[in-house]
């Protein structure tokens, strides 16, 4: 939240750079007419500059700027302000606001700035409101005094609404953020934040920053359809802006993130664009750029450590292989690696391979683990089934389980929709396996249909089942490994996945190896991928 506060305050300062230029005193040697500029830095300090007749800032040291302001610019500004000459009649307020050439006096500054409204110049009053906001932001431990300054800033905001514009909207967004996020130790007040944002939206209906904060507000209020609508509108408005600044690009990412959050929280993930989801996941986790390579390297090193310990366990005399704790480490690291792989953007692998880096790493080490730990123990040798009768029996089991899995999944989806009154028409995993063409489909089938079932069978029905079998027996191993397999895939689809998991575990128990469970697992995943591709394909 701290970074967000700083970023928003900087955005506010950038929007409210108060630059005032007017004809001032005569320069002694050249009769050059001088003007001045004033702006605020990130700490709320005013920075002054002297402008020449051409309107460009003169390259002068701070001491010289101060001297010429006091001796030349201020006296002429004061004289013309007393005569009622514009813009000096209101620009004199900047001297009272900053305490340059005169004693700082916010009341006199405000009185002068109000005269600016008569000349359609709200910038002075806007700068004063920003100044009140900044004072309030540093009074973190003085709640009552802080509230007073925020109230004064809000009162000026209300007066300035008629002038509209991004600057006024920016002030409203910053004030609303105080109560929306509890910035500067202020008390969270969604109602007050909403009132400020509603007034800002009424004055500037399509300001993307206002729309963005409205979406965040409605997420907090759990009105997810409105939150999605506001985020979508904010995104559309930001995309209309050519050459977005860094601030604009950051707001665009936030709008997309709010869309995804609102859709997921509302149970309507069909609204989520898979590519956008992947991109936002990478950005939100910060797993992008050259440093992202550190993640797979560290995971590979840890897998190498697990492989070494497992080899020692298999090679030890009388040892049946890795124990329960080592097995749990294998399973946990595999889940972490496969999951985090979707959220890594690796330089040089933006062609889609990077999406599967986790699965590739886990599959590689699963193969190595099987190689060093007894291929025959887990996958046997010889044909899968001897004789036509046994082959047909095996095919029947696989086809029956795959069909049964699909029927259960469809029935579960209908029951889910009936009970919770929202659709479950798309598995979240499908966001990661979307294929745009046959080449991508082949790669997806290779990874999702073969590689992932392979390492999941090795670790769940191989290592985990074995260690549980030795400790508590085959039935306990079947039940525990099946429940764990279903749980790690998510609660949403726990019921249909539990059916699949028990079927896989039953085959493991009956055949005493992983060959049939792997075939069934691969057939089920491949069927899901192919069905998803061809059913959703327009042709």
VMD Tcl script that draws the C-alpha trace (Angstrom):
set ca {
  {0.00 0.00 0.00}
  {2.94 2.35 0.69}
  {4.02 2.33 -2.95}
  {0.48 3.07 -4.03}
  {0.30 6.07 -1.73}
  {3.56 7.49 -3.04}
  {2.58 6.87 -6.64}
  {-0.79 8.53 -6.25}
  {0.68 11.55 -4.50}
  {3.24 11.94 -7.27}
  {0.49 11.68 -9.84}
  {-1.43 14.36 -7.98}
  {1.61 16.64 -7.93}
  {2.18 16.05 -11.62}
  {-1.42 16.93 -12.39}
  {-1.41 20.01 -10.20}
  {1.80 21.64 -11.29}
  {0.75 25.24 -10.85}
  {2.59 27.29 -13.40}
  {1.79 30.98 -13.42}
  {3.29 33.31 -15.96}
  {2.56 36.98 -16.38}
  {4.25 40.25 -17.29}
  {6.09 41.63 -14.29}
  {8.73 44.17 -13.35}
  {11.22 45.71 -15.72}
  {14.63 44.13 -15.67}
  {17.12 46.85 -14.88}
  {19.79 46.31 -17.55}
  {17.67 45.06 -20.45}
  {14.15 46.26 -19.70}
  {13.16 42.63 -20.02}
  {9.68 41.88 -18.70}
  {9.85 39.13 -16.12}
  {7.40 36.52 -14.95}
  {7.57 33.60 -12.55}
  {6.63 29.95 -12.30}
  {5.87 27.92 -9.21}
  {5.39 24.21 -8.74}
  {5.33 21.65 -5.93}
  {7.78 18.78 -5.51}
  {7.02 15.39 -3.94}
  {7.49 16.79 -0.43}
  {5.04 19.63 -1.02}
  {7.79 22.26 -1.19}
  {7.37 25.12 -3.67}
  {9.98 25.59 -6.35}
  {10.15 29.00 -8.00}
  {11.56 30.06 -11.31}
  {12.00 33.32 -13.22}
  {10.67 33.59 -16.77}
  {11.89 35.91 -19.46}
  {9.74 37.82 -21.91}
  {9.74 34.81 -24.23}
  {8.14 32.74 -21.46}
  {11.17 30.47 -21.00}
  {12.71 29.84 -17.60}
  {15.98 31.65 -16.97}
  {18.90 29.51 -15.85}
  {19.53 31.15 -12.49}
  {20.79 29.80 -9.15}
  {18.19 29.64 -6.33}
  {19.73 32.60 -4.55}
  {19.39 34.79 -7.64}
  {15.82 33.61 -8.21}
  {14.89 34.57 -4.65}
  {16.60 37.95 -4.97}
  {14.86 38.90 -8.19}
  {11.51 37.73 -6.87}
  {11.85 39.95 -3.83}
  {13.35 42.99 -5.57}
  {11.63 42.99 -8.95}
  {8.78 40.54 -9.47}
  {6.94 40.78 -6.14}
  {6.78 44.61 -5.93}
  {5.35 44.87 -9.43}
  {2.94 41.99 -8.79}
  {1.77 43.61 -5.56}
  {1.23 46.98 -7.20}
  {-0.82 45.52 -10.05}
  {-2.79 43.28 -7.67}
  {-3.82 46.36 -5.66}
  {-4.94 47.98 -8.93}
  {-7.05 44.90 -9.69}
  {-5.01 43.99 -12.77}
  {-5.28 40.39 -13.94}
  {-3.57 38.00 -13.53}
  {-1.63 39.70 -10.74}
  {-4.79 40.25 -8.69}
  {-4.97 36.52 -7.98}
  {-1.39 35.41 -8.68}
  {-0.20 37.43 -5.68}
  {-1.71 34.61 -3.64}
  {1.24 32.36 -4.51}
  {3.58 34.66 -2.59}
  {1.35 34.45 0.50}
  {0.99 30.68 0.05}
  {4.74 30.04 -0.07}
  {5.88 32.88 2.22}
  {8.13 34.47 -0.39}
  {8.75 38.21 -0.01}
  {5.91 38.32 2.55}
  {4.90 36.35 5.63}
  {3.05 33.13 4.84}
  {-0.70 33.72 5.16}
  {-3.10 31.06 3.87}
  {-6.15 33.28 4.44}
  {-4.73 36.05 2.21}
  {-3.64 33.43 -0.32}
  {-7.18 32.02 -0.45}
  {-8.72 35.49 -0.79}
  {-6.47 36.22 -3.76}
  {-7.08 32.86 -5.39}
  {-10.83 33.35 -5.16}
  {-10.45 36.42 -7.32}
  {-8.92 34.06 -9.88}
  {-12.25 32.29 -10.21}
  {-13.70 35.59 -11.47}
  {-11.10 35.46 -14.25}
  {-11.68 31.74 -15.01}
  {-8.37 30.81 -13.37}
  {-8.94 28.00 -10.84}
  {-5.28 26.94 -10.72}
  {-4.50 29.00 -7.60}
  {-7.38 27.61 -5.56}
  {-6.56 24.13 -6.82}
  {-2.98 24.54 -5.64}
  {-4.20 25.70 -2.24}
  {-6.47 22.65 -1.96}
  {-3.49 20.47 -2.83}
  {-1.49 22.29 -0.15}
  {-4.15 21.54 2.47}
  {-4.13 17.90 1.34}
  {-0.36 17.71 1.76}
  {-0.46 19.21 5.25}
  {-3.10 16.65 6.22}
  {-0.99 13.83 4.80}
  {1.94 14.58 7.14}
  {-0.23 14.88 10.27}
  {-0.49 11.11 10.67}
  {-0.67 11.15 14.45}
  {-2.90 14.21 14.79}
  {-6.25 12.81 13.70}
  {-8.39 15.85 14.57}
  {-6.04 18.40 13.00}
  {-5.51 16.14 9.99}
  {-9.26 15.81 9.45}
  {-9.57 19.61 9.48}
  {-7.10 20.03 6.64}
  {-8.68 17.25 4.60}
  {-12.07 18.89 5.16}
  {-10.73 22.23 3.88}
  {-9.25 20.51 0.83}
  {-12.57 18.75 0.18}
  {-14.52 22.02 0.52}
  {-12.30 23.64 -2.13}
  {-12.67 20.54 -4.29}
  {-16.44 20.97 -4.20}
  {-16.09 24.63 -5.26}
  {-13.81 23.70 -8.12}
  {-15.99 20.92 -9.54}
  {-17.64 23.30 -12.01}
  {-14.26 23.90 -13.63}
  {-13.93 20.14 -14.24}
  {-10.77 18.82 -15.81}
  {-8.28 16.11 -14.92}
  {-6.63 18.24 -12.24}
  {-9.82 18.62 -10.21}
  {-10.63 14.94 -10.72}
  {-7.12 14.05 -9.54}
  {-7.64 15.98 -6.31}
  {-10.96 14.18 -5.76}
  {-9.34 10.79 -6.36}
  {-6.60 11.54 -3.82}
  {-9.11 12.71 -1.21}
  {-11.31 9.67 -1.82}
  {-8.26 7.40 -1.49}
  {-7.66 8.71 2.03}
  {-11.00 7.24 3.13}
  {-11.01 4.28 0.73}
  {-7.62 2.88 1.73}
  {-7.06 4.55 5.12}
  {-4.04 6.51 3.92}
  {-1.96 8.50 6.40}
  {-3.60 6.68 9.35}
  {-6.98 8.18 8.47}
  {-10.10 6.21 9.33}
  {-11.57 4.17 6.47}
  {-14.96 5.51 5.41}
  {-16.38 3.92 2.25}
  {-19.44 6.17 2.29}
  {-17.41 9.37 2.30}
  {-15.02 8.02 -0.33}
  {-18.02 7.13 -2.48}
  {-19.56 10.58 -2.11}
  {-16.34 12.25 -3.26}
  {-15.93 9.87 -6.19}
  {-19.58 10.27 -7.20}
  {-19.18 14.07 -7.26}
  {-15.98 13.79 -9.26}
  {-17.61 11.38 -11.72}
  {-20.56 13.71 -12.17}
  {-18.22 16.60 -13.03}
  {-15.84 14.53 -15.18}
  {-17.85 11.42 -16.23}
  {-15.16 9.64 -18.24}
  {-12.02 10.38 -16.23}
  {-10.16 7.03 -16.13}
  {-8.67 7.62 -12.67}
  {-12.10 8.26 -11.18}
  {-13.53 5.19 -12.93}
  {-10.61 3.08 -11.71}
  {-11.12 4.08 -8.09}
  {-14.86 3.55 -8.39}
  {-14.16 -0.02 -9.48}
  {-11.93 -0.57 -6.45}
  {-14.59 0.89 -4.19}
  {-17.25 -1.47 -5.53}
  {-14.92 -4.44 -5.09}
  {-14.65 -3.50 -1.41}
  {-18.44 -3.15 -1.27}
  {-18.75 -6.60 -2.93}
  {-20.80 -5.21 -5.81}
  {-18.75 -7.10 -8.37}
  {-20.84 -6.41 -11.52}
  {-20.49 -2.65 -10.97}
  {-16.80 -3.06 -10.16}
  {-16.26 -4.93 -13.44}
  {-18.18 -2.31 -15.41}
  {-16.15 0.59 -13.98}
  {-12.86 -1.24 -14.51}
  {-13.81 -2.02 -18.12}
  {-14.70 1.64 -18.77}
  {-11.45 2.81 -17.16}
  {-9.47 0.39 -19.34}
  {-11.25 1.58 -22.50}
  {-10.55 5.24 -21.71}
  {-6.88 4.58 -20.95}
  {-6.47 2.65 -24.21}
  {-7.75 5.71 -26.09}
  {-4.82 7.78 -24.82}
  {-1.86 7.74 -27.24}
  {1.63 7.22 -25.78}
  {0.55 6.45 -22.24}
  {2.89 7.69 -19.51}
  {4.29 5.36 -16.86}
  {1.46 6.43 -14.57}
  {-1.07 5.72 -17.31}
  {0.43 2.27 -17.98}
  {0.29 1.49 -14.28}
  {-3.37 2.55 -14.13}
  {-4.09 0.38 -17.19}
  {-2.66 -2.66 -15.39}
  {-4.73 -1.83 -12.32}
  {-7.89 -1.57 -14.42}
  {-7.21 -5.01 -15.92}
  {-6.45 -6.43 -12.48}
  {-9.72 -5.00 -11.13}
  {-11.63 -6.59 -14.04}
  {-10.12 -9.99 -13.29}
  {-10.72 -9.64 -9.54}
  {-14.36 -8.63 -10.05}
  {-15.01 -11.46 -12.50}
  {-13.40 -14.12 -10.29}
  {-15.12 -12.88 -7.12}
  {-18.45 -12.86 -8.97}
  {-17.87 -16.41 -10.21}
  {-18.00 -15.28 -13.84}
  {-14.56 -16.27 -15.09}
  {-15.86 -16.58 -18.65}
  {-15.34 -12.80 -18.82}
  {-11.61 -13.19 -18.27}
  {-9.33 -13.10 -21.27}
  {-6.77 -15.93 -20.76}
  {-3.83 -14.01 -22.26}
  {-4.65 -10.95 -20.17}
  {-4.91 -13.13 -17.07}
  {-1.49 -14.65 -17.69}
  {0.06 -11.25 -18.31}
  {-1.45 -9.76 -15.16}
  {-0.34 -12.76 -13.11}
  {3.24 -12.28 -14.20}
  {3.16 -8.57 -13.50}
  {1.47 -8.90 -10.12}
  {4.04 -11.42 -8.92}
  {6.91 -9.42 -10.38}
  {8.23 -12.54 -12.13}
  {9.44 -10.82 -15.26}
  {12.67 -9.49 -16.70}
  {16.19 -10.99 -16.46}
  {15.88 -11.70 -12.72}
  {13.00 -14.07 -13.47}
  {15.60 -16.64 -14.51}
  {16.65 -16.87 -10.86}
  {13.35 -18.61 -10.04}
  {13.72 -21.71 -12.26}
  {17.45 -21.89 -11.41}
  {16.70 -22.02 -7.68}
  {13.96 -24.60 -8.22}
  {16.30 -26.75 -10.31}
  {18.93 -26.63 -7.56}
  {16.38 -27.69 -4.95}
  {15.14 -30.52 -7.17}
  {18.75 -31.64 -7.60}
  {19.07 -31.79 -3.81}
  {15.87 -33.89 -3.55}
  {17.13 -36.19 -6.31}
  {20.41 -36.72 -4.50}
  {18.67 -37.57 -1.23}
  {16.29 -39.93 -3.04}
  {19.16 -41.77 -4.75}
  {20.76 -42.26 -1.36}
  {17.49 -43.67 -0.03}
  {17.11 -46.10 -2.97}
  {20.73 -47.23 -2.84}
  {20.79 -47.80 0.92}
  {20.78 -51.49 1.78}
  {17.34 -52.68 2.81}
  {15.74 -49.30 2.13}
  {12.43 -49.32 0.17}
  {13.06 -45.79 -1.14}
  {12.20 -42.22 -0.11}
  {10.32 -41.87 3.18}
  {7.16 -39.88 3.80}
  {8.83 -36.54 4.59}
  {11.09 -36.67 1.55}
  {8.06 -37.62 -0.53}
  {6.10 -34.66 0.83}
  {8.99 -32.38 -0.18}
  {8.90 -33.81 -3.71}
  {5.14 -33.29 -3.98}
  {5.22 -29.76 -2.49}
  {8.09 -28.60 -4.68}
  {6.39 -30.05 -7.76}
  {3.16 -28.19 -7.02}
  {5.06 -24.94 -6.37}
  {7.16 -25.28 -9.51}
  {4.26 -26.15 -11.79}
  {2.14 -23.32 -10.41}
  {4.79 -20.63 -10.42}
  {5.81 -21.59 -13.94}
  {2.64 -19.99 -15.30}
  {3.65 -16.69 -13.74}
  {7.19 -16.37 -15.03}
  {8.03 -14.24 -18.04}
  {11.47 -15.40 -19.08}
  {13.42 -13.25 -21.57}
  {13.90 -15.18 -24.78}
  {11.03 -17.58 -24.03}
  {8.09 -15.31 -24.80}
  {6.99 -17.71 -27.55}
  {4.90 -19.77 -25.16}
  {7.60 -22.10 -23.84}
  {7.92 -19.88 -20.79}
  {4.34 -20.73 -19.79}
  {5.31 -24.36 -19.44}
  {8.74 -23.93 -17.85}
  {7.48 -25.25 -14.50}
  {5.95 -28.36 -16.04}
  {9.10 -28.98 -18.07}
  {11.31 -28.75 -14.97}
  {9.11 -31.08 -12.91}
  {8.79 -33.60 -15.75}
  {12.56 -33.66 -16.23}
  {13.23 -34.40 -12.57}
  {10.40 -36.94 -12.45}
  {12.10 -38.79 -15.31}
  {15.44 -38.62 -13.51}
  {13.85 -39.83 -10.28}
  {12.31 -42.82 -12.07}
  {15.59 -43.56 -13.86}
  {17.58 -43.64 -10.63}
  {14.82 -45.15 -8.52}
  {13.73 -48.20 -10.48}
  {11.80 -47.89 -13.70}
  {10.55 -51.44 -13.50}
  {9.13 -50.90 -10.01}
  {6.92 -48.05 -11.16}
  {6.30 -48.85 -14.82}
  {7.19 -52.52 -15.16}
  {8.43 -54.09 -18.38}
  {6.93 -55.81 -21.38}
  {3.57 -55.03 -23.02}
  {0.88 -53.15 -21.13}
  {-1.61 -55.99 -21.64}
  {-0.91 -59.42 -23.10}
  {-3.53 -60.79 -25.46}
  {-6.52 -59.15 -27.19}
  {-8.88 -59.86 -24.30}
  {-6.77 -58.06 -21.74}
  {-6.10 -55.23 -24.18}
  {-9.83 -54.70 -24.76}
  {-10.37 -54.84 -21.02}
  {-7.78 -52.11 -20.50}
  {-9.28 -49.93 -23.25}
  {-12.73 -50.41 -21.72}
  {-11.51 -49.29 -18.30}
  {-9.85 -46.18 -19.72}
  {-12.79 -45.20 -21.95}
  {-15.32 -45.87 -19.20}
  {-13.42 -43.78 -16.65}
  {-12.91 -40.89 -19.09}
  {-16.60 -40.84 -20.03}
  {-17.57 -41.18 -16.39}
  {-15.30 -38.26 -15.49}
  {-16.91 -36.04 -18.14}
  {-20.46 -37.00 -17.06}
  {-19.69 -36.30 -13.41}
  {-18.05 -32.98 -14.30}
  {-21.10 -31.89 -16.33}
  {-23.51 -32.98 -13.60}
  {-21.45 -31.23 -10.95}
  {-21.46 -28.07 -13.04}
  {-25.28 -28.12 -13.25}
  {-25.68 -28.71 -9.50}
  {-23.18 -25.94 -8.76}
  {-25.09 -23.53 -10.99}
  {-28.42 -24.52 -9.44}
  {-27.26 -24.08 -5.84}
  {-25.08 -20.96 -6.20}
  {-26.97 -19.38 -9.12}
  {-23.81 -18.75 -11.12}
  {-22.19 -20.51 -14.03}
  {-19.33 -22.96 -13.83}
  {-18.91 -23.22 -17.57}
  {-15.15 -22.88 -17.72}
  {-12.45 -24.42 -15.61}
  {-9.82 -21.99 -14.41}
  {-7.16 -24.34 -15.70}
  {-8.45 -23.75 -19.22}
  {-7.11 -20.21 -18.94}
  {-3.65 -21.70 -19.11}
  {-4.21 -24.22 -21.88}
  {-5.93 -22.08 -24.47}
  {-4.70 -23.01 -27.95}
  {-5.07 -20.70 -30.92}
  {-3.95 -23.13 -33.65}
  {-3.09 -26.78 -34.25}
  {0.62 -26.26 -33.48}
  {-0.21 -24.78 -30.08}
  {-2.75 -27.56 -29.57}
  {-0.06 -30.19 -30.17}
  {2.21 -28.49 -27.64}
  {-0.61 -28.27 -25.12}
  {-1.48 -31.96 -25.52}
  {2.22 -32.82 -25.05}
  {2.45 -30.83 -21.83}
  {-1.05 -31.12 -20.34}
  {-1.93 -34.50 -21.81}
  {1.34 -36.35 -21.27}
  {3.99 -34.50 -19.22}
  {1.77 -33.32 -16.38}
  {0.00 -36.72 -15.93}
  {3.44 -38.37 -15.92}
  {4.94 -36.40 -13.05}
  {1.67 -36.31 -11.11}
  {1.46 -40.11 -11.26}
  {5.11 -40.47 -10.26}
  {4.75 -38.23 -7.21}
  {1.16 -38.97 -6.10}
  {0.59 -42.61 -7.07}
  {4.32 -43.42 -7.01}
  {6.31 -41.86 -4.18}
  {3.36 -40.77 -2.02}
  {1.32 -43.95 -2.42}
  {4.38 -46.11 -1.68}
  {5.36 -44.25 1.48}
  {1.76 -44.25 2.76}
  {1.37 -47.94 1.88}
  {4.44 -48.83 3.94}
  {3.19 -46.78 6.89}
  {-0.56 -47.51 6.99}
  {-1.41 -50.01 4.24}
  {-2.80 -49.95 0.69}
  {-6.33 -48.75 1.51}
  {-5.08 -45.80 3.56}
  {-2.61 -45.00 0.79}
  {-5.43 -45.02 -1.76}
  {-7.71 -42.76 0.30}
  {-5.09 -40.23 1.48}
  {-3.28 -39.88 -1.85}
  {-6.61 -39.51 -3.69}
  {-7.87 -36.76 -1.36}
  {-4.56 -34.87 -1.52}
  {-4.50 -35.06 -5.32}
  {-8.02 -33.61 -5.55}
  {-7.38 -30.89 -2.96}
  {-4.20 -29.49 -4.56}
  {-6.14 -28.96 -7.79}
  {-8.55 -26.60 -6.04}
  {-11.74 -26.79 -4.02}
  {-13.96 -25.66 -6.91}
  {-13.55 -28.92 -8.84}
  {-12.84 -31.16 -5.87}
  {-15.77 -33.54 -6.46}
  {-15.10 -34.58 -10.09}
  {-11.35 -34.68 -9.49}
  {-11.86 -36.91 -6.47}
  {-13.61 -39.42 -8.74}
  {-10.68 -39.35 -11.16}
  {-8.18 -39.61 -8.32}
  {-9.85 -42.68 -6.83}
  {-9.96 -44.32 -10.25}
  {-6.24 -43.67 -10.72}
  {-5.45 -44.88 -7.21}
  {-7.54 -48.03 -7.68}
  {-5.61 -48.90 -10.85}
  {-2.35 -48.28 -8.98}
  {-3.45 -50.62 -6.19}
  {-4.70 -53.38 -8.52}
  {-1.77 -53.38 -10.95}
  {0.95 -52.51 -8.42}
  {2.49 -50.06 -10.90}
  {1.78 -46.74 -12.62}
  {1.28 -47.89 -16.19}
  {-2.51 -48.05 -16.31}
  {-3.01 -45.03 -14.03}
  {-0.73 -43.00 -16.28}
  {-2.60 -44.10 -19.44}
  {-5.95 -43.19 -17.89}
  {-4.65 -39.85 -16.59}
  {-3.11 -38.96 -19.97}
  {-6.28 -40.00 -21.83}
  {-8.49 -37.88 -19.55}
  {-6.33 -34.77 -19.81}
  {-5.85 -35.09 -23.55}
  {-9.60 -35.56 -24.07}
  {-10.31 -32.39 -22.07}
  {-7.77 -30.36 -24.06}
  {-9.01 -31.61 -27.43}
  {-12.65 -31.13 -26.49}
  {-11.93 -27.62 -25.26}
  {-10.19 -26.73 -28.49}
  {-12.64 -28.17 -31.00}
  {-15.82 -27.27 -29.13}
  {-14.74 -23.64 -28.72}
  {-13.37 -23.44 -32.25}
  {-15.60 -21.42 -34.62}
  {-15.04 -23.84 -37.47}
}
mol new
graphics top color blue
foreach p $ca { graphics top sphere $p radius 0.5 }
foreach p [lrange $ca 0 end-1] q [lrange $ca 1 end] { graphics top cylinder $p $q radius 0.2 }
display resetview
